[in-house]
């Protein structure tokens, strides 16, 4: 992190380096495993199913054809979390799910996938039948990975060395190779080799965001709804830096790629949104689309540590453990039972957490 970014974070944390350190730790944990009283956990959702990592084991529940649940061809629904079989001594540390496929990172850096491989999104050359149980991607042997991001019909992989690989459907250029050729197995994205080490990746349905260690954000793929952050809606077949952040010297540390909008978190805990503003998903007080990343002023008084996008809603968690949501609330996805939507960040209260906080404060 640049010196000016360090100073701004220090000032935002009231001149307290411990608070600044906790912020950085929280951001680091936000894209992977988190510690709980029940052990290390991570949870992610596909279209009709959910995957859970608990103490290195993976569980799935919900509905899924084409093997996305990982339990074999005979299983199309699990009404409760059911453990997925992996090779003995395999410790899963990260998982990503899309509509019809899932990908898993092991502690060793090996990558397994399962689900519908008709679009090559699972990284296996054979497309004649679904991958009903997690299978090792042979093409990534010798390339230990630390993160995977599943798009609609493609997958992106981040290696421990900061290199990015992609495979699957490429009709919008979402694989980042400068063409529209599908890739049956993971291929390294060469352009990202020369821009620094990539530290995080996020995949929307047909586009990708990649954050480098110098705080830059690169985007490529489907340009609809301004999700690429370049002010236009044309597709990008090669990774292209989002100039808004570069020109203003903003150091981005995390991104989230939604279906029709995107969110970024900078090194000082500020939040930026862009894309389709339907239902207030961008949090700027209206439903106007934002063609370029724009600072979310209503959250400036808070230090955000985690961000996540849904279809038409967004959620942010602050360093104090407060949760803010904005956008569509038609199915109570923002945790409110009386609002149909929120055009600006509105605090989400979790009764159990409030009770725990109250008890803790009384004990102090």
Residue pairs with C-beta under 8 A, 6 or more apart in sequence:
1 9
1 215
1 251
1 267
2 214
2 215
2 249
2 251
4 249
5 215
5 251
5 266
5 267
5 268
6 267
8 267
8 268
9 20
9 23
9 267
9 268
9 269
10 17
10 20
12 268
12 269
12 303
13 19
13 20
13 23
13 303
19 319
22 319
23 269
23 303
23 305
23 319
26 305
26 306
26 319
27 253
27 254
27 265
27 305
27 306
29 35
30 254
30 305
30 306
30 307
30 317
31 147
31 200
31 254
32 42
32 93
32 94
32 147
33 40
33 41
33 42
33 53
33 93
33 94
34 40
34 41
34 42
38 54
39 54
39 55
40 53
40 54
40 55
40 56
41 52
41 53
41 54
41 55
42 52
42 53
42 94
42 95
43 50
43 51
43 52
43 53
44 50
44 51
44 95
44 96
44 97
45 51
45 97
46 62
46 64
46 68
46 97
46 98
46 99
46 100
46 102
47 98
47 99
47 100
48 62
48 63
48 64
49 60
49 61
49 62
49 63
49 64
49 68
49 69
49 78
49 97
50 60
50 61
50 62
50 81
50 97
51 58
51 59
51 60
51 95
51 97
51 102
52 58
52 59
52 60
52 61
52 81
53 59
53 92
53 93
53 94
53 95
56 90
56 91
56 92
56 93
56 107
57 83
57 84
57 92
58 70
58 83
58 84
58 86
58 92
58 95
58 104
59 81
59 82
59 83
59 84
60 68
60 69
60 70
60 71
60 78
60 81
60 82
60 84
60 102
61 69
61 78
61 79
61 80
61 81
61 82
62 69
62 77
62 78
63 76
63 77
64 76
64 77
64 100
64 115
65 76
65 100
65 116
65 130
66 100
66 101
66 115
66 116
66 130
67 73
67 114
67 115
67 116
67 130
67 131
67 132
67 133
68 97
68 100
68 101
68 102
68 114
68 115
68 116
69 75
69 76
69 77
69 78
69 82
69 84
70 84
70 85
70 102
70 114
70 132
70 133
70 134
71 78
71 82
71 84
71 85
71 132
71 133
72 132
72 133
73 130
73 132
84 133
84 134
85 133
85 134
86 92
86 104
86 106
86 112
86 134
90 106
90 108
91 106
91 107
91 108
92 104
92 105
92 106
92 107
93 105
93 106
93 107
94 104
94 105
94 146
94 147
94 148
95 102
95 103
95 104
95 105
95 148
96 102
96 103
96 148
96 149
96 150
96 155
96 203
97 103
97 150
98 121
98 150
98 151
98 152
98 155
98 203
99 152
100 115
100 116
101 113
101 114
101 115
101 116
101 117
101 121
101 122
101 131
101 150
101 155
102 113
102 114
102 115
102 134
102 150
103 111
103 112
103 113
103 122
103 148
103 150
103 155
103 157
104 111
104 112
104 113
104 134
104 148
105 111
105 145
105 146
105 147
105 148
106 112
108 144
109 143
109 144
109 145
109 146
109 159
109 160
110 136
110 137
110 140
110 141
110 144
110 145
111 123
111 136
111 137
111 140
111 145
111 148
111 157
112 134
112 135
112 136
112 137
113 121
113 122
113 123
113 124
113 131
113 134
113 135
113 137
113 155
114 122
114 130
114 131
114 132
114 133
114 134
114 135
115 121
115 122
115 130
115 131
116 122
116 130
116 131
117 124
117 126
117 127
117 129
117 130
117 131
118 127
118 130
119 127
119 153
119 154
119 168
119 169
119 182
120 127
120 154
120 167
120 168
120 169
120 182
120 183
120 184
120 185
121 150
121 151
121 153
121 154
121 155
121 167
121 168
121 169
122 131
122 135
122 137
122 155
123 137
123 139
123 140
123 155
123 167
123 168
123 184
123 185
123 186
124 131
124 135
124 137
124 138
124 184
124 185
125 184
125 185
127 184
137 185
137 186
138 185
139 167
139 185
139 186
140 157
140 165
140 186
143 157
143 159
143 163
143 165
143 186
144 159
144 160
145 157
145 158
145 159
145 160
146 158
146 159
146 160
147 157
147 158
147 200
147 201
148 155
148 156
148 157
148 158
149 155
149 156
149 157
149 158
149 201
149 202
149 203
149 208
149 257
150 203
151 168
151 174
151 203
151 204
151 205
151 206
151 207
151 208
152 169
152 205
152 206
153 168
153 169
153 206
154 166
154 167
154 168
154 169
154 170
154 174
154 175
154 203
154 206
155 166
155 167
155 168
155 186
155 203
156 164
156 165
156 166
156 201
156 203
156 208
157 164
157 165
157 166
157 186
158 164
158 198
158 200
158 201
159 165
161 197
162 196
162 197
162 198
162 199
162 213
163 188
163 189
163 192
163 193
163 198
164 176
164 188
164 189
164 192
164 198
164 201
164 210
165 186
165 187
165 188
165 189
166 174
166 175
166 176
166 177
166 183
166 186
166 187
166 189
166 208
167 175
167 183
167 184
167 185
167 186
167 187
168 174
168 175
168 182
168 183
169 182
170 177
170 179
170 180
170 181
170 182
170 183
171 180
171 206
172 180
172 206
172 207
172 221
172 222
172 223
172 235
173 179
173 180
173 220
173 221
173 222
173 235
173 236
173 237
173 238
174 203
174 206
174 207
174 208
174 220
174 221
174 222
175 182
175 183
175 187
175 189
176 189
176 191
176 192
176 208
176 220
176 221
176 237
176 238
176 239
177 183
177 187
177 189
177 190
177 237
177 238
178 191
178 237
178 238
179 237
180 237
189 239
191 238
191 239
192 198
192 210
192 212
192 218
192 239
195 212
195 216
195 218
195 239
195 241
196 212
196 213
196 214
196 216
197 212
197 213
198 210
198 211
198 212
198 213
199 211
199 212
199 213
199 253
200 210
200 211
200 253
200 254
200 255
201 208
201 209
201 210
201 211
202 208
202 209
202 210
202 255
202 256
202 257
202 262
203 209
203 257
204 221
204 222
204 227
204 257
204 258
204 259
204 262
205 222
205 259
206 221
206 222
207 219
207 220
207 221
207 222
207 223
207 227
207 228
207 257
208 219
208 220
208 221
208 239
208 257
209 217
209 218
209 219
209 255
209 257
209 262
209 264
210 217
210 218
210 219
210 239
211 217
211 252
211 253
211 254
211 255
212 218
214 251
215 245
215 250
215 251
215 252
215 253
215 266
215 267
216 241
216 242
216 245
216 246
216 252
217 229
217 241
217 242
217 245
217 252
217 255
217 264
218 239
218 240
218 241
218 242
219 227
219 228
219 229
219 230
219 236
219 239
219 240
219 242
220 228
220 236
220 237
220 238
220 239
220 240
221 228
221 235
221 236
222 228
222 235
223 230
223 232
223 233
223 234
223 235
223 236
224 233
224 260
225 233
225 260
225 261
225 275
225 276
225 289
226 232
226 233
226 274
226 275
226 276
226 289
226 290
226 291
226 292
227 257
227 258
227 260
227 261
227 262
227 274
227 275
227 276
228 236
228 240
228 242
229 242
229 244
229 262
229 274
229 292
229 293
230 236
230 240
230 242
230 243
230 292
231 291
231 292
232 291
242 293
244 250
244 292
244 293
245 251
245 252
245 264
245 266
245 272
245 293
250 266
250 270
250 272
251 266
251 267
252 264
252 265
252 266
252 267
252 272
253 265
253 266
253 267
254 264
254 265
254 306
254 307
255 262
255 263
255 264
255 265
255 307
256 262
256 263
256 264
256 307
256 308
256 309
256 314
257 309
258 275
258 281
258 309
258 310
258 311
258 314
259 309
259 310
259 311
259 312
260 275
260 276
260 278
260 281
260 311
260 312
261 273
261 274
261 275
261 276
261 277
261 281
261 282
261 309
261 312
261 314
262 273
262 274
262 275
262 293
262 309
263 271
263 272
263 273
263 307
263 308
263 309
263 314
263 316
264 271
264 272
264 273
264 293
264 307
265 271
265 272
265 304
265 305
265 306
265 307
266 272
268 303
269 302
269 303
269 304
269 305
269 318
269 319
270 295
270 296
270 299
270 300
270 304
271 283
271 295
271 296
271 299
271 304
271 307
271 316
272 293
272 294
272 295
272 296
273 281
273 282
273 283
273 284
273 290
273 293
273 294
273 296
273 314
274 282
274 290
274 291
274 292
274 293
274 294
275 281
275 282
275 289
275 290
276 282
276 289
276 312
277 284
277 286
277 287
277 288
277 289
277 290
278 287
278 312
278 328
279 287
279 312
279 313
279 327
279 328
279 341
280 286
280 287
280 326
280 327
280 328
280 341
280 342
280 343
280 344
281 309
281 312
281 313
281 314
281 326
281 327
281 328
282 288
282 289
282 290
282 294
282 296
282 314
282 326
282 327
283 296
283 298
283 299
283 314
283 326
283 327
283 343
283 344
283 345
284 290
284 294
284 296
284 297
284 298
284 343
284 344
285 298
285 343
285 344
286 343
287 343
296 345
298 344
298 345
299 316
299 324
299 345
302 316
302 318
302 319
302 320
302 322
302 324
303 318
303 319
303 320
304 316
304 317
304 318
304 319
305 317
305 318
305 319
306 316
306 317
307 314
307 315
307 316
307 317
308 314
308 315
308 316
310 327
310 328
310 333
311 328
312 327
312 328
313 325
313 326
313 327
313 328
313 329
313 333
313 334
314 325
314 326
314 327
315 323
315 324
315 325
315 334
315 348
316 323
316 324
316 325
316 345
317 323
317 324
318 324
321 353
321 357
322 347
323 335
323 347
323 348
323 350
324 345
324 346
324 347
324 348
325 333
325 334
325 335
325 342
325 345
325 346
325 348
326 334
326 342
326 343
326 344
326 345
326 346
327 334
327 341
327 342
328 334
328 341
329 336
329 339
329 340
329 341
329 342
330 340
330 341
334 341
334 342
334 346
334 348
335 348
335 349
335 350
336 342
336 346
336 348
339 346
